[in-house]
Amino acid sequence: MIIGVPKEIKNHEYRVGMVPASVRELINHGHQVIVETNAGIGIGFTDEDYIQAGAEILPTAADVFAKAEMIVKVKEPQAVERAMLREDQILFTYLHLAPDLPQTEDLIKSGAICIAYETVTDTRGGLPLLAPMSEVAGRMSIQAGAQALEKSNEGRGMLLGGVPGVEPAKVVVIGGGMVGRNAAQMAVGMGADVTILDRNIDVLRSLNAQFGSQAKVIYSTVDALEKHVLEADLVIGGVLIPGAAAPKLVTEEHIKSMKPGSAIVDVAIDQGGCIATSKATTHAEPTYIVDDVVHYCVANMPGAVPRTSTFALNNATLPYIIKLANQGYKEALLSDQHFLNGLNVIKGQVTCKEVAEGFNMEYVDPRSAIENA
């Protein structure tokens, strides 16, 4: 199979779909890899590094899309990239279709086979291709929140951990999944006063076992959420419903009642955000103010630490890329229900139930869609 790796073009996105070591693995399996020039330059890999791994370098993204049978990316394809997709071409990347109708419509029109990293599951009920970026984003959220609280960024002027004789900032983490757990870990490490909210009792038990007295673990109700959000100096939104738009748990009224200069980091923004006042921002302009609350809503947070993020992502995606290349998408997906869950769109049909329901589109069972393709 011919696998194509274009350069990412989203604002301040320096990650790359495959590092040279991953390319070498595909070459070793007998496949051909084509890479757009300078695709890896943002994380320190030159074209020569890819050539030594066995890749062919092409001058433009258009050349890569025209020749490749499978496109491997990091972020969802932008409009100009979606226009280059063709029928029967495999697209393997993060899609986050739930809040993105234009992308969904373009992928339907393309006739391509579109597999989303974020909806692939595993035997433990986890999201193995989302997990590494959730780890990065969760840890980064505390760094971003700490900066948002600085007075120069219109925050309250607080140090997360305080100093001897001065109380630390109160950090409230909504959601105890991969994002929330990693955010809490960093916040605890910085000495903040940490509260984690979740509705899953097993998750709460696990968090309690991990953090003990270092963090308060609270069952999330409307009352508990309101109480702790209004007391917070920093709120981390880490709620995820796989494939679906994130629920708006923090309301506009909550925002109006929060402390002036407090901050919010909405890590769920890729799926539309879990804060009612959230709107996607970029690394170039990461924050904005609503009712004196600083909002950080960058939709590709791990892109700020692209080298760490790319290696973490490649470690997770490489076995799936190899499986698609070795077996073809039909056998690879039909032989693995968890991998099949990653199929979002195929040849004009929507095969992710949450996306179909969100946009009032017809849903087609992915297995049936493949078998009838």
C-alpha positions, 0 to 999 in steps of 0.5 A, spaced: 500 500 500 502 507 498 501 511 505 501 518 504 503 523 510 502 530 508 504 536 512 499 539 518 496 546 516 492 547 522 494 554 526 501 552 529 500 545 528 507 542 528 505 534 529 506 529 524 502 523 522 508 518 522 516 519 524 521 516 520 521 510 525 514 509 523 516 510 516 521 504 517 516 499 520 511 500 514 517 500 509 519 493 512 512 490 511 513 492 504 509 498 503 511 505 500 511 511 504 510 518 501 511 524 505 510 531 503 517 536 504 518 539 511 512 535 514 516 533 520 521 539 520 516 542 526 519 536 531 526 536 528 526 531 522 528 533 516 527 530 509 533 527 509 531 523 515 525 520 512 529 518 506 534 514 510 528 511 513 525 509 506 520 514 504 519 518 498 519 526 499 514 529 494 513 537 494 506 538 495 500 536 499 496 535 492 502 530 490 501 526 496 493 526 496 493 524 489 498 518 489 497 515 496 492 510 497 491 511 505 493 518 508 495 518 515 494 525 519 494 528 526 488 533 525 482 533 522 483 535 514 482 542 513 477 544 507 483 545 502 485 538 504 478 535 504 477 537 497 483 533 495 480 526 498 478 521 493 473 516 492 476 509 496 482 513 499 483 511 506 483 517 511 486 515 518 486 521 523 483 525 528 476 527 525 472 530 531 466 530 527 460 531 532 461 539 532 463 540 525 458 539 520 462 542 514 467 537 515 462 531 515 459 534 509 465 534 505 467 527 508 461 524 505 461 528 498 469 525 498 467 518 498 473 516 502 473 511 508 474 516 514 477 512 520 477 517 526 483 515 532 478 518 537 472 513 536 477 507 536 476 503 542 479 497 546 477 491 550 477 495 557 472 500 554 478 505 553 480 510 547 487 507 546 488 512 540 485 518 544 489 517 550 496 519 549 493 526 547 488 526 553 494 525 557 498 531 554 492 535 554 490 534 561 497 535 563 498 542 559 491 544 561 494 546 568 500 549 565 495 553 561 491 555 566 496 557 571 498 562 565 491 564 564 491 566 572 497 571 571 495 578 571 498 580 565 493 575 562 487 578 565 487 573 571 486 573 578 494 574 579 494 567 583 500 562 583 497 555 583 501 552 589 501 559 593 507 560 598 508 559 605 502 563 609 498 564 602 493 559 600 493 556 594 489 556 588 482 552 588 483 548 581 476 544 580 477 538 574 470 536 571 471 529 569 475 524 572 477 520 565 484 521 562 484 528 561 482 529 568 486 524 572 492 527 568 490 535 570 489 533 577 496 529 577 499 536 575 495 540 579 496 536 585 504 536 584 504 544 583 501 544 590 494 547 588 487 545 592 484 540 587 477 537 587 475 532 581 468 531 579 465 525 576 459 521 576 462 514 575 463 511 582 468 506 580 472 512 577 471 516 583 474 510 587 480 509 582 481 517 583 481 516 591 486 510 591 490 514 586 490 521 590 488 520 597 488 526 601 491 530 596 485 531 592 477 531 594 473 526 589 466 529 589 460 525 586 458 530 580 451 533 581 448 539 579 448 542 586 456 540 587 458 542 580 455 549 581 458 549 588 465 548 586 465 551 580 463 558 583 468 557 588 474 555 583 480 559 581 481 555 575 476 550 572 478 544 567 473 541 563 475 534 561 468 531 559 468 526 553 462 522 550 466 518 545 464 520 538 458 525 540 458 533 542 460 534 549 455 536 554 455 543 556 455 542 564 458 549 566 452 554 564 452 562 562 449 563 569 455 559 572 460 564 568 457 570 570 457 568 578 465 566 578 470 570 581 473 576 576 479 573 574 478 566 574 480 562 569 477 556 565 481 551 560 476 547 556 480 541 554 473 538 551 473 544 545 475 539 540 468 536 541 464 542 542 466 544 549 463 542 556 463 550 557 457 554 555 461 560 553 467 556 550 469 557 543 475 554 539 481 558 539 488 557 536 495 557 539 496 564 536 490 567 540 489 562 545 484 566 550 478 571 551 474 574 556 467 573 558 464 576 564 471 577 567 473 570 566 479 568 562 477 562 557 483 558 554 479 553 549 485 551 544 482 546 539 489 542 538 493 543 545 498 538 544 500 541 538 504 546 543 508 540 545 509 537 538 515 532 539 512 529 545 505 529 542 507 526 536 512 520 539 506 518 544 501 518 538 505 514 533 506 509 539 499 508 539 497 509 532 503 505 528 500 498 530 493 500 526 496 503 520 500 497 519 494 493 520 490 497 515 496 497 510 497 489 511 490 487 511 486 492 507 481 496 510 475 491 510 479 485 513 482 490 518 476 493 520 471 487 520 476 482 524 476 487 530 470 490 532 474 495 536 477 498 530 471 498 526 468 503 531 473 508 528 469 508 522 465 514 521 464 515 514 465 510 508 463 512 501 458 517 503 455 514 509 455 516 516 457 510 520 458 513 527 451 513 530 453 519 535 455 524 529 448 521 525 444 523 530 447 530 532 446 532 525 439 528 523 443 524 518 442 517 516 446 512 520 448 506 517 451 500 521 459 500 519 459 492 518 453 493 513 456 499 510 463 495 509 460 489 506 456 492 501 461 497 499 
